[in-house]
Amino acid sequence: MARVFRGADALAHALRSAGVARIFTLSGNHVMPVFDATIDVGISLLHTRHEAAAVHMADAWARLTGEPGIALVTGGPGHANAVSALYTAQMAEAPVVLLSGHAPIGQLGMGAFQEMGQAEMAAPVTKASWVCASAGEVARDLARAVAIARSGRPGPVHLSLPADVLEQAADAARLPQARAFEASAQPLAGADAQSILARLWQARRPLVLAGPFCMTKRGRERLRALEAAIAVPAIGMESPRGVNDPGLGAFAQMLARADCVLLLGKRCDFTLKFGQPPVFAADCAMVQVDPEQSEIDRTRRAVGGRLRGTHLADAFAAIEALAACAGGERDVLAPSRAAWIAEVREAIAWRPPEWDGAASGERDRLHPVQACRPLQRMLDAHPDSVLVSDGGEIGQWAQACLSAPNRVINGVAGSIGAGLPFALAARAAKPDAPVVAVMGDGTFGFHVAEIDTAVRYALPFVAVVGNDARWNAEYQIQLRDYGAARLVGCELRPTRYDQVCAAFGGYGEQVTEAAGLGPAAARAQASGLPACLNVTIEGVAAPVIRRPG
């Protein structure tokens, strides 16, 4: 007897039509029909130890592959656990779809098992959030969710799937076509591109600032191509430290001198100090290209008449239009712009020369520079290597000291704890490339059980835990604002996280001397296991880089 084609089967077939081959998930009562349905369509499930970790993995997957990342969790508390991770994906502009099980529609309002307002809970941290109403709508709802996640400013979307909807009969002949999952285009007109270029080229020190969506490997490649095409420095930003991102070196000093800035999908928010002096010159003109009118309106409220031109368009579409319109005029301008471009690039690359001799003043501890710089050799060994950076102060040191073709950080959200899930997803997305994750001891503890997930799925990576036995970012704030006598709630134990990793079946080593870090990292990589180097570090503040002169 043929089995009934259910809502869960329609969902699974729709996921395959969207090109989804892997789902990050954690099992639970409400989503068992989906687990069952994925078997027949060849979708693999990577099941985690916490629902938030599943969303973080989907987030990193989306950033690294450009594909929508799919997380599947059960309803009620499972959904609630997952929601917090959506904020990191939202601020990173990652196309993520969270599929949550849900109490049966037929029991709503009756005190159903784990009944809650899931769509309302997820709405503030998503582009769209709703509950599927019937088995006949499951596949179309999935296509709509994927398309929304990918369109405009990419970001997370939530779809709740009631248990009875998943079990009810659906029509196998009414599945969406592949085009239903595509992003809706928002191009930049050629005339608008010409207008923007005219403003940039009239300026003496113009800049292009792009948002987190342009900080993927593909996005950074496009920014470099745009810079070459229009002879204007094009800089991507994704750090919660904003203009003080140590990974951007002394760029803040260049931004303060700019006389015209194009915000290309970049929000005029706290990371830019809301466009105000002294971060921007008082007479700096701005032009904005953004897919959302609300962002343009917000910029206008912040900077008023300094916003000289606005255009609604996608970031990548705008890059293509600007490059296409540059033409021969760019060749005329390029020689005069070369010095400004070089100056900006040199400022971004600049690091204090004293870092070369950085050393801890405490016994058996490393300065963060000593804990990070030896890892660059591993990242340089492959054209698709991945750097994961997560944590408070140590995360900033990693971003300042290390570079890689692919980088996944906690981003504008400033929320720590995603480092281990990011590393697992990075290994799944880049199976042949080195994956190095630098994180603090505090952040390591958020999802330490995902080492079990990594061991189960044979997903090796090298995690370097900078262990200063405290929540150092908060420690530094308290020390600065309240004084050493009023430090409270920042202490942690000097736990041997390498032994924790080994207990889960991974590889672990303790590192207390600078000379031992490079060899230990090589052994960790050679182990072929999820690996943790527990590096005792001096708890120093994150760097604020300013070049003399």
FENNOR-V296271 format. One line per field, one symbol per residue. burial: 1 if it has 16 or more other ideal C-beta (glycine too) atoms within 10 Angstrom, else 0. A space follows every 50 residues. Layout:
# FENNOR-V296271
burial: ???
This chain:
# FENNOR-V296271
burial: 00001111111111111101011111110111111011001010110111 11111111111111101111111111011111101111111111111111 11111000000101110110110011111111001111111111111111 11111111111111110101000011000110100101000110111011 10101111111111111111011001101111111111111111111111 11111011011111111110111010001110011111111000110111 01100110011111111111111011000100100010011001101100 11001001010000111111111111011000001111111111111111 11011111111111111111111111111100111111111111111101 11111000111111111111111111010000000000010000101101 1101011111100101110110011000111111111111111010000
